């Protein structure tokens, strides 16, 4: 052994102590030692000498090996403890091993000491490693329980499936709730048993090949519940390899509310596009963020052209000077109504009446304007003035 061991020897006979050290050197064991014979010296050495191994006689004038073993077990339970005695009997030897001693060697068979020490040190290392592995396993099991608890509390459905067959290997509580199946039922199903949007030409093998190549894909689909009803889902699929085993892990989110919201927004957008008035949303600097169909068609632009423009570009110069003070007043008052003159793409003018108000989107303020063409009203006013 290359490491120098610290060996604590509990022995009142110097000759026996020297004989122990001689046998250890014969066995090519490198060590430093401390020899004690009283309880006080033994306990002190456990603290300041911190031995890697304890060799103890069974009977001493002022102390005894049995007490030393008990103290050692309390203070240094991982340190091997070997009795080296000429008075130990077979019954006590067996009892000492049950009490925590690593081994015992009779003084008239001292040649056994070095092999016994080597074996004790190996067993001590194995015991420590085993305890570490046991703790790591407990920690791992605890983490798995915590992870499983978190997964089961998730608002998303989790599925673990076999890439070869598509069979469901595991599913969380949300998956069971969403689909209306018990976990035991789901574990007897395949992914395509509840996926409602699989096309006729679908190939599971090609699907898995694609996911394996890309490692992750996000797609939308529809899941079929046990009662036959269907709901939309967004699925995030990952291909993972744990050890030598391949898995597909899918996180499916019920997007029913999102789809309903999207449909409502689509309908609202259609209504806005069908409105006869122009509707603009721009930031406080005048950059357009949204405009309806009437806004760009009545000014001769395409939607793409106008989205990249600024309010100053479609207002005549005399009214462009009023944009900044009007926005400041809107910020102060919240809303306001005023007249202006807009420019079409062909540079013709369009008199308008604007009703604007401040709205908030996230952390920023925007201006929502409903703008009405007042060309006919202006003509009527001019005709009245001329009559």
N, C-alpha and C positions, 0 to 999 in steps of 0.2 A: 504494500500500500504506500502511496506517495505522500498523502496528507499526514501531517504530524498530529496525532491524536492527543487529546488531554485526558489522561486516565487518573481517576481518583481511586486510591487504594485504602480501604479500611482494614488495617492490620496492625496488631500490636507486636508482632515478631519481625524484627528487621531482617532476619535470615529468610523467612518465608516471603517477605516483600521483595527482597533482592532476587529470589528464585523465580518469582512471577515475572519480574522485569527481564530476567535472563531468558526465560522461555518465549517471551514476546519478541525479543530481539532475534532469537533463533528463527522465529516465524516471519522475519522481515517486516515486522510492524514498527513503523516510525512513531515515536510518541514522546511526550513529556509527562511526568507523573508527579503526584503529590500524595504523600502517605499520611494518614491521620488515624487516631485511635479513640477519640472522644466524640460525644454527640455534638458539643459546641463546635469543635474543629470541622466535623463532617458538615454540619449545616452551613457554617461560614464558607466552606469550600464550594458547596453547591452554588453559592451566590457569586463569589469573586473568582473562582477558578473555572466555573462553567464547564464541567467535564463532558466529554463525548462518550465516556464509558466508566462504569463503576465496578470495581472488583472488591468484594467484601468477605471477610471471615464471618463465620456464624456466631462465634463466641469470643468476646473480649472482656477484659476485667471491668471496664467502665461503660461499656456500651454493648449492643448486640445487633447482629445482622438483620433480624426480623424488623426491628424498629427502624434501622437504616433503610430497609426496603420500603416501609410505609412512608417515611419522610420523602424518599426519592420519588415515589409514585405521586405524591402530592405536589412536589415542587418541579420535578423534571420528568414527567411521565414518558417522554419520548427517548430518554437516555437508557441504553441497555444496562441491565444490572445482573452481574454474574456472581454467584456464591463460590468462593474458593476456600474450602474448609476441610479439616481432617476429622471433624466430629459430626458432620451432617449425616443423618440417617435417611433411609429410603423414604419413609413416611413423610419426613419433613421436606425432603427434596421435592416430592410430588406436591405437597402443600405450598411450598415456596413458588413453584411454577404457576400454580393456580392463583397465587397472590400477586403475580406480576413479574417475578424474576424471569430473566431471559434464559438462563441456563445455570448449571452448577458443575463445578470441577473439584474432584477430590485431590488433596495435596499429594497423595501418593501416586497420583496419575497426572502429574503436572504437564506431561507432554500433550495433553488434550487442550491445554489452555489457549494456545494460538489459534487452532482451528475453531474452538468455541467462540473466541473473540471475533474472528473474521465472519463467522456465521451470524453472530449477534448483530454485528454492524450492518451486514447485508439486510437482515430482517428489519432492523430499525429504519433503514432507508426505505425499504419496501412498505413498511407500516406508515411512514410519513407520506409517501407518494400515494398510497392507497387512501389515506385520509383526505389528501388534497383532491384526489379524483372523486372521492365520495362527496366532498363538499361542492366540487365543481358540478357534479351530477345533480345534487340537491338544488344548487343555484340555478342550473339550467332548467330543471323541472319547474322551479318557482317562476322563472322568467317565461317559460312556455305557458304556465297557468295564467300568469298576468297577461301575456300576449293574447291568449285565447279569450280571456275575459274582455280585453279591450276590443278584440275582433267581434265578439258576440254582442258588444254594446254599440258597435258601429251602425250608422244609419245607411251604410251601403251593404250590399250582398256580396259575400266572398265565396268563390268556388275554387276548389283545387281539383283538377281533372288529369286523367291519364292521356298524354298526347297520342298514344297509339290507338286507343279505343274510344276516347271521348267520355269514358265513364267518370262519374263524379266520385272523387275519393274523399272529399270533405266539403262541408258547407257550414257557414255560421248561422246564428239564429235569424238574422235579418233575411237571409236567403230563403229559409223555411217559411218565415212570415209572409214575405212578398209573393211566394209561389203557392202558399197554402198546403205544402207538404210537410210531413214529419221528416226529421233528418234521416231516419232509417229508410224512408221511401226515396228520398233524393239520392242516397248512396247506392240505390239499385237502378238509377237512371243514367242516361247519357246526356251530354249537353244539348244535342239536337232534339231531345224529347220535349224540351220546354222552350227552345228557340223557335219563334214563329215566323221568322223572315228568311229562312234558308231557301235559296233559289233551286230550281230543278237541276241545274248543272253543277251544283255545289259539290266540291271534293274536300272532304275532311283532311285527307292526306296533304293536299296542296295548301289548304288553310294553315295547317300545322307547320308545313315547310316554310311558308311565308313568315309566320310569327317567329319561328326559330331563327330565321335569317335576320329579321329586324329586331328581335328580342322583345319589342314592345309595340303594340298597336292600340289605337283608340278608335272605336267604331260605334255606330248607333244600330240598334236592333229592336226587336219586340219579344217580350217573354210571355209565355202562355201559362196562366195559373191552372191549378188543379180543376177549378170550376169552369175552365174554358175561356175566361175573359183574358183579354190581351192588354198589356201596358208597355209604353215605350221605355227603353233603357239606353244609357250610355255605358259602354263596356271598355274597361282598360285591361288588356290582356298582356301578361308577361310570361315568357318562357324561362324557366329556371332549372338549374341542375344542382341537386344536393347529393353529394357523394357521387355515386354512379347512376343515380335515379333522376329521370326527367319528369318535370311537372309543368302544367300550365295553370297559372293563377289568374283568375279573372275577378275584377271588382266591378260589379254592376250597380249603377245608380238609377233609381226610378226617376225619370225626367218628365213625368206626367204634368206636373205643375209648370215646368219650364216650357213644355210644348203648348200648354194652354195659354201661357203668357205670350209666347211667340205668335200664336194665332191671334190673340187679342191685339197685339201690336201690329200685326199684318193688316187686320181689319181697320184699326185706327189709322194706319198709314194710308190705306186705300181711301178711307173717308176724307183724310186730309188732302190727298191728291185730287179727289173729286170736288173739293171745296172751290167755289168761284173766287174767293179771296186768295191772295198770296200769303204764304206762311213762311217766315224765316226764323231760324235760331242762329244767333252769332255771339261770339264772346265780347268782352268789354272793349276789345280793340277793333271790332267790326268784322272779324274773320268768320265767314259762314261755316256753320257746323251741320245745319239741316235746312232744307227748303223743300216745299211741296211742288207738285207738278205745275200748278198754276203759276208759281213764282218764276220758274225758268222759261216756261213756254211763252208767257205774256211778255217776256223781255227778249225773246228771240235766241236764247242760249240753250245749250244742252245742260243736263244735270251735272255732268262731269266738269264742264267749263265753270259753272257758277259755284260749285262746292269749293273750288280753289281760289275764289275771288274774295274781295273785301267790300264792305258796304260803301266805302268811298268811291269805288269804281263804277257804281251804278247810280250815283246821286249827282245831280248837276252841281257845279262849283258853288253857286250861292247857297245851296242847302248843305253841301258837304262841310262847310265851315261850322254848321250848327250841330253836327253829329256829336262831337266831344262834349259840349255843354249839355246837350239833351241826355246823353248817357249818364252824366254826373247827376242830373236832376232825377233821372229814373232811379238811380241808386238811392237817392235821398227819399223820394216819394213812393217808390215801389212800382208805380205805373204812370202812364200818361198818354195823351192823344195829341197828335200834331200832324200838320200837312207837310208834304215834301214833293219833289219832282224827281222821278227816276229816269235813267237813260237806258234805252233799248240797245241791243247789239248794233243796230243800224244807225245809232246816235239820235233817233227820234225820241221825244220826251213823253213821259207818262206821269200825269199828276196823280198823286196818291194821298190817302189819309191813313195814318199809321196809329194803331193802338198797340202800345208796347208795355211789357211788364218784366220785372226782374224775376228769374227763376234760379234755383240752385240745382246743380248736378254734381254730386260728390262734394268736393271742397271748393268748387268754383262757382262764381255767379255768371249767368248767361242772360241774354236778352231774347225774349220771345215776342215776335211782332206779327200781328195780323194786319195785312196791308190791302186796302180796297182801292180799286181804280175809280177815280172821281172825275174822269174825263167828261162824262155827260153832265155831271153837276156843274163843273166849271163852265161848260158851254152854256148851260141854262143861266148861270149867274151873269155871264158876259152878255147874253141876249137881253136879260132883264135890265142891265145897266144901259144898254144901247137904245132901249125902247123909250 
